[in-house]
Amino acid sequence: MIIVCPKLDETEGYIEKLAEIIKENELRSLTVAVMTVPCCTGLWRIVERAVEMSGVPVQLQKRIIHIDGKLVS
């Protein structure tokens, strides 16, 4: 599990770090949990770019969570 907040964290380097984690650990899938707030869309983009950079065919899933904690999708 990796926890990231694109709004509050300094995200420079996250794409490269995540791409390296994907390559080194032979991941087959990733589930990204984002909240229903605009800044969380940045996390999804970071993960997509990291998967591209890794060159590993990783299945991505997105789970959207409402600010009240309920699963939206």
CYANA upper distance limits for C-alpha pairs under 8 A (distance plus 0.5 A):
  4 VAL  CA      9 ASP  CA      7.46
  4 VAL  CA     43 LEU  CA      7.78
  5 CYS  CA      9 ASP  CA      5.97
  5 CYS  CA     40 CYS  CA      7.71
  5 CYS  CA     43 LEU  CA      7.71
  6 PRO  CA     10 GLU  CA      7.89
  6 PRO  CA     11 THR  CA      6.75
  6 PRO  CA     39 CYS  CA      6.97
  6 PRO  CA     40 CYS  CA      7.14
  6 PRO  CA     42 GLY  CA      6.46
  6 PRO  CA     43 LEU  CA      6.44
  7 LYS  CA     39 CYS  CA      6.38
  7 LYS  CA     40 CYS  CA      8.26
 13 GLY  CA     17 LYS  CA      6.69
 14 TYR  CA     18 LEU  CA      6.44
 14 TYR  CA     46 ILE  CA      7.80
 15 ILE  CA     19 ALA  CA      6.52
 15 ILE  CA     46 ILE  CA      6.25
 15 ILE  CA     47 VAL  CA      7.43
 15 ILE  CA     49 ARG  CA      7.02
 15 ILE  CA     50 ALA  CA      5.25
 15 ILE  CA     53 MET  CA      8.48
 16 GLU  CA     20 GLU  CA      6.73
 16 GLU  CA     50 ALA  CA      6.93
 16 GLU  CA     53 MET  CA      8.08
 17 LYS  CA     21 ILE  CA      6.83
 18 LEU  CA     22 ILE  CA      6.69
 18 LEU  CA     47 VAL  CA      7.92
 18 LEU  CA     50 ALA  CA      6.31
 18 LEU  CA     51 VAL  CA      8.47
 19 ALA  CA     23 LYS  CA      6.75
 19 ALA  CA     50 ALA  CA      5.04
 19 ALA  CA     51 VAL  CA      6.47
 19 ALA  CA     52 GLU  CA      8.47
 19 ALA  CA     53 MET  CA      6.47
 19 ALA  CA     54 SER  CA      5.12
 20 GLU  CA     24 GLU  CA      6.48
 20 GLU  CA     54 SER  CA      7.12
 21 ILE  CA     25 ASN  CA      6.51
 22 ILE  CA     26 GLU  CA      6.57
 22 ILE  CA     27 LEU  CA      6.03
 22 ILE  CA     51 VAL  CA      7.78
 22 ILE  CA     54 SER  CA      6.99
 22 ILE  CA     56 VAL  CA      7.77
 23 LYS  CA     27 LEU  CA      7.78
 23 LYS  CA     54 SER  CA      6.28
 23 LYS  CA     55 GLY  CA      8.26
 23 LYS  CA     56 VAL  CA      7.05
 26 GLU  CA     56 VAL  CA      8.27
 27 LEU  CA     56 VAL  CA      8.40
 27 LEU  CA     58 VAL  CA      7.05
 28 ARG  CA     57 PRO  CA      7.46
 28 ARG  CA     58 VAL  CA      5.34
 28 ARG  CA     59 GLN  CA      6.69
 29 SER  CA     58 VAL  CA      5.44
 29 SER  CA     59 GLN  CA      4.89
 29 SER  CA     60 LEU  CA      6.29
 29 SER  CA     61 GLN  CA      8.20
 30 LEU  CA     58 VAL  CA      7.42
 30 LEU  CA     59 GLN  CA      6.78
 30 LEU  CA     60 LEU  CA      5.56
 30 LEU  CA     61 GLN  CA      6.73
 31 THR  CA     60 LEU  CA      6.49
 31 THR  CA     61 GLN  CA      5.15
 31 THR  CA     62 LYS  CA      6.25
 31 THR  CA     63 ARG  CA      7.56
 32 VAL  CA     44 TRP  CA      7.48
 32 VAL  CA     47 VAL  CA      8.49
 32 VAL  CA     60 LEU  CA      8.00
 32 VAL  CA     61 GLN  CA      6.63
 32 VAL  CA     62 LYS  CA      5.37
 32 VAL  CA     63 ARG  CA      6.58
 33 ALA  CA     62 LYS  CA      6.45
 33 ALA  CA     63 ARG  CA      5.19
 33 ALA  CA     64 ILE  CA      6.33
 33 ALA  CA     65 ILE  CA      7.45
 34 VAL  CA     40 CYS  CA      6.02
 34 VAL  CA     41 THR  CA      7.74
 34 VAL  CA     43 LEU  CA      7.92
 34 VAL  CA     44 TRP  CA      8.13
 34 VAL  CA     62 LYS  CA      7.82
 34 VAL  CA     63 ARG  CA      6.78
 34 VAL  CA     64 ILE  CA      5.55
 34 VAL  CA     65 ILE  CA      6.57
 35 MET  CA     40 CYS  CA      6.51
 35 MET  CA     64 ILE  CA      6.03
 35 MET  CA     65 ILE  CA      5.16
 35 MET  CA     66 HIS  CA      6.14
 35 MET  CA     67 ILE  CA      6.84
 36 THR  CA     40 CYS  CA      7.75
 36 THR  CA     64 ILE  CA      6.98
 36 THR  CA     65 ILE  CA      6.63
 36 THR  CA     66 HIS  CA      5.70
 36 THR  CA     67 ILE  CA      6.93
 37 VAL  CA     41 THR  CA      8.25
 37 VAL  CA     67 ILE  CA      8.33
 39 CYS  CA     43 LEU  CA      8.29
 40 CYS  CA     44 TRP  CA      7.61
 41 THR  CA     45 ARG  CA      7.08
 42 GLY  CA     46 ILE  CA      6.73
 43 LEU  CA     47 VAL  CA      6.83
 44 TRP  CA     48 GLU  CA      6.71
 44 TRP  CA     62 LYS  CA      8.35
 45 ARG  CA     49 ARG  CA      6.65
 46 ILE  CA     50 ALA  CA      6.65
 47 VAL  CA     51 VAL  CA      6.67
 48 GLU  CA     52 GLU  CA      6.85
 49 ARG  CA     53 MET  CA      6.61
 50 ALA  CA     54 SER  CA      6.54
 51 VAL  CA     55 GLY  CA      7.06
 51 VAL  CA     56 VAL  CA      7.07
 51 VAL  CA     57 PRO  CA      8.08
 51 VAL  CA     58 VAL  CA      7.20
 52 GLU  CA     56 VAL  CA      7.94
 62 LYS  CA     73 SER  CA      8.42
 63 ARG  CA     71 LEU  CA      7.82
 63 ARG  CA     72 VAL  CA      7.96
 63 ARG  CA     73 SER  CA      6.04
 64 ILE  CA     71 LEU  CA      6.60
 64 ILE  CA     72 VAL  CA      5.80
 64 ILE  CA     73 SER  CA      5.78
 65 ILE  CA     69 GLY  CA      6.39
 65 ILE  CA     70 LYS  CA      6.17
 65 ILE  CA     71 LEU  CA      5.05
 65 ILE  CA     72 VAL  CA      5.90
 65 ILE  CA     73 SER  CA      7.82
 66 HIS  CA     70 LYS  CA      5.83
 66 HIS  CA     71 LEU  CA      6.75
 66 HIS  CA     72 VAL  CA      6.67
